[in-house]
Amino acid sequence: MRQHLLNETTADLYRRSVTEGVARVAAKIATTERPHTGMSVDELTPVIDGIDLDQPLVDPALVLDELEEVYLRDAVYFHHPRYLGHLNCPVVIPAVLGEAVLSAVNSSLDTWDQSIGGTLIERRLVDWTARRIGLGPAADGIFTSGGSQSNFHALLLARDEACRAIMRNSAAVLPKSQVLPKLRIFTSECSHFSVQKSAAMLGLGYEAVISVPCDANRRMDTSLLALELETCVREGLFPMAVVATAGTTDFGSIDPLQEIADLAAEHSAWMHVDAAYGCGLLVSPTRRHLLDGIERADSVTVDYHKSFFQPVSSSAMLVRDRDTLRHATYHADYLNPRQMDEPGAPPSGSWGKIPNQVDKSIQTTRRFDALKLWMTMRVMGADGIGSLFDEVVDLAAEGWKLIDSDPRFEVVVEPQISTLVFRFVPGPDAGEIRADLVDEANLHARKALFASGEAVVAGTKVDGDQYLKFTLLNPQTTTSDIAAVLDLLAAHAEQYLGESLVHAS
């Protein structure tokens, strides 16, 4: 079995195996005609369950043949222009090259002695991102697995900073156990669910999160935020953090960052900006101003695997003050002992000690995901990435005009970034149709479209009603693609309503 280990004796086998695998994937991508085959759970489950994992196929070519049947053939391909579903982007080739390199070398980014070079590349990209945000000279951060982990990490720091400040300023000795139940987090009703999950995992409970209503443009209503903050203080509670969103999952809306920063500062609350989606604006040649105010945040989430066109996973959490990262630090003698400045230790730049990334990370073993972004930056440059993101934002503006002028649909809000939320509505000739039937028609249209494999769209609820959603992250998508998908959705919805009305009569 040693012949399967990657080392100096198996380099040729590695080259042949990976080349064959890449060839299969390249052929599949080159011939993909729709984003999804329409394969169902019931069809595919028995195929995979029928594979005896205790009986290996041995020959890599046979394994690739099998993989074609159980995965490659029926995978959802985000590169297809009619994939309009979730926040999944097509990936750029330099990043895929970086993925191949990092997987083979397999560095672990927790300590310097496991990731020489990798540690410094990640730190350089963290510094670069922090400068793009405008966080200042004391900024720092860490790469993470995704936006949920980044948000959790930021709120962990916010919690411990709040506890430290409250206990320090208390006239009487106040144990942490008495502080935690009084902490509150404020975020918009359109923010990501990871805020609530983070509160629960941090021991604060779901009830610690105060949901602030949004305005007509689905942005946090700061007048109501101000009232909620005042109520919190009046009730003897502590505003721990205000979470603003720069690119909500449902609408792509950007909260009023400057106003939120003012209110957070007034109440000495940590300001976190979840820019997992909107971070692409940091490199936009034309729209960077939409993030004005983000530079005042105490922490920021960015997902390069959304709007920087990187493969999953590639995310980071940045902080204004690197000292706050100490709340995630734990020293272990076998990994990162407190005394790392040993005689003969390699130089570590301006950090003053050997740079162990585990000192500021929630994770221990961690992939070198920063390499993908590094490769992308070195080939395409920041403006190149930003111009691609600008293309999808421009496309969303055109798509909004298309849907807004189509009597078959109603659209919720004009997009700030690249998300369109809309739904099918029966025309006046259809007569009086129950609201629940319209909801069912929209839900059916989405499911039927997915089952056909012709396109993939997402769905959500707005004010209790069922809506459809285009998340545009592919510069290859055109308005013709959008128009064609709208026609397919309308046809499915109309068929469902027709059949339902016939059965009802």
Secondary structure, DSSP 8 states (H G I E B T S, - for coil): -GGGS-STTSHHHHHHHHHHHHHHHHHHHHH--SS-----HHHHHHHHHT--TTS----HHHHHHHHIIIIITT---TTSTTEESSS-----HHHHHHHHHHHHH---TTSGGG-TTHHHHHHHHHHHHHHHHT--TT-EEEEESSHHHHHHHHHHHHHHHHHHHHHHH-SS---HHHHGGGEEEEEETTS-THHHHHHHHTTS-GGGEEEE-B-TTSSB-HHHHHHHHHHHHHTT-EEEEEEEEBS-TTT--B--HHHHHHHHHHTT-EEEEEETTGGGGGG-TTTGGGGTTGGG-SEEEEEHHHHS---S--EEEEES-GGGGGGG----TTT--S----TT----GGGSS---GGGG-S-SS---THHHHHHHHHHHHHHHHHHHHHHHHHHHHHHHHHHHT-TTEEE----SSSEEEEEE---GGG----HHHHHHHHHHHHHHHHHHTS-EEEEEEETTEEEEEEE---TT--HHHHHHHHHHHHHHHHHHHHHHHHHH-
